[in-house]
Amino acid sequence: MRSFESLSEREVLALAISLEEEDARIYADFADGLKENYPEQAQKFDTMRREEDGHRHRLLDLYKSRFGDHVPHFRREDVKGFVNRRPVWLVRPLGLKAVQKTAESMEVETRRFYEAACRRTNDAGIRQLLGDLAEEERNHAHTAEEIGATKLSEDESARSKRLFILQVIQPGLAGLMDGSVSTLAPLFAAAFATHNSWSTFQVGLAASVGAGISMGFAEALSDDGSLTGRGHPWARGFVCGLMTTLGGIGHTLPYLIRNVHTATGVAIAVVIVELNIIAWIRHKYMDTSWTSAIIQVVLGGLLVFLVGILIGSS
């Protein structure tokens, strides 16, 4: 890698052209990735792309007038001091906040490059253009910040909520329900069979972690999200697995209490709270009526709870 200080004026201009080309392509990718769910934000990134193209043309005109038609292929990764960027195609589907933050950091980095380059050149024409571009990149950074602060339209807010439900709420709710309900039977069966809090805790912990791993892989392998819009499969799998484990751990922790009867009473109270939280989530995000949500969740939990007691007592 070359140090920035070792670059000649010709190489600095070639690097600047390469930076503007890369930034324009990234903004085009941002606009393309956001146009379906955030069309207004996508339009702003498309505008920024066109402005970066304008910067490139101005740099090319100056370069040709000073050094001719051949532009050496300088890349940011060939020069020390630049931050590595993850390719946009690896982070699809794009999250609005992540895109806004990336755009802001891009503009700050490019502005600092132009300011440093401006201080190193003695050519008045090059110095003027680099100074102008530094100021315009500063304005772009403000634009990126404003995009992040812009209130979404009603349509975009609805799309954002739908994506949040598909990518977070649904896998998280599935995991929470499975963890809270499926671990009831082995946990309370162990409590009534052994009458030992520590043994019951071990069974509950094993059931919770095992269910979390199983549900996490099942969710991640269910679909890749390319057609359903449900997001990155491993992100969904992580959310689902984590919530499954938490759902089981909640009523397992009381069995750290030595007295098994006291622990069981606390665990039952925790189960009631868990089931009501699940019912509330179903009511709020899944458009399920309170009555239907409570009946579905509580009835299922009660049946599994009774199965555990019956098996443990037999």
C-alpha positions, 0 to 999 in steps of 0.5 A: 500500500502507498502512503498518502504523502507519497502520492504526486498531484497526478496520482491524487487526482486519479485517486479522487476520480476513483473515489467519486466513481465508487461513491456514485456506484454505492449511492446508486446501489443504495437508491436501488435497494431502498426504492421498493420500501423507501422511495422518497429516501431512494430519490435523495440518494439518486440525487447524491449519485448524480452530484458525485458524477458531476464531481467526477466530470470536473475532476476528469476535465482538470486531469485531462488539461494537466496530465492528458487522457490516461488516468492510472487506476488508483483505488482507495484500498491501495492507499493507507488511511482509508476505512474498509467498506463492506460491499453493498451486495453483502448487506441486502436487504438494506436497512434505512438507518444503516444506509444513512450512517454509511453515507454520512461516514462516506462523505466525512471521509471524502471531505477529509481526503480533499482537505488533506489533498488541498493542503499538499498541492501548489497548483492553484487550479487543482487547489481551488477544485479540491477546496470546492469539492471539500466544501461540497462533500461537507454539504453532502454530509449534512444532506446524509444527516438530514436524510437520517433525521427526515420523518418518513411518509405514511407509506414509508412508515407503513412499509418500515413497520411491515418489514419490522414485523416480518424480520423481527416480530414474527421470528421473535414471537415464534421463538418466544412462544416455543420457548415459553410453552414447549419447555413447560412440560419438561420443566414441571415434569422434572419438578414434580418427579424429582422434588429437587430445585437444582435438578429441575433447573438443569432440565429447564436450562437444557430444554431452553438452550436446546430449543433455542438452537433448534428453533434458530436453525429451523428459522434460518433454514426456512427461507433466504428472504429473497422472495418473502422480504423477511430479511437475512436468514441468519439474522432471523435465526438469531432473533428466533433462537435468542427469544426461544431461549429467553422464553424458557429461561424465564420460568427456569431461573426461579428453580435457583431457589432451594425450596422446590415448592417456593420455586414452583410457585414463582415459576408459575407466576413467571409463566403467567406473565410470559403468556400475557406478554405473548398475548399482548405482542400478538394483539399489538403486532399481529392484529389479533383480538385480545380475547382470541390472543389470550385464549390461544396462548393461555389454553396452549400453555395450560395444556402443556403445563398439565401434561408436565404435571401429569407426567412428573406425578406419575 
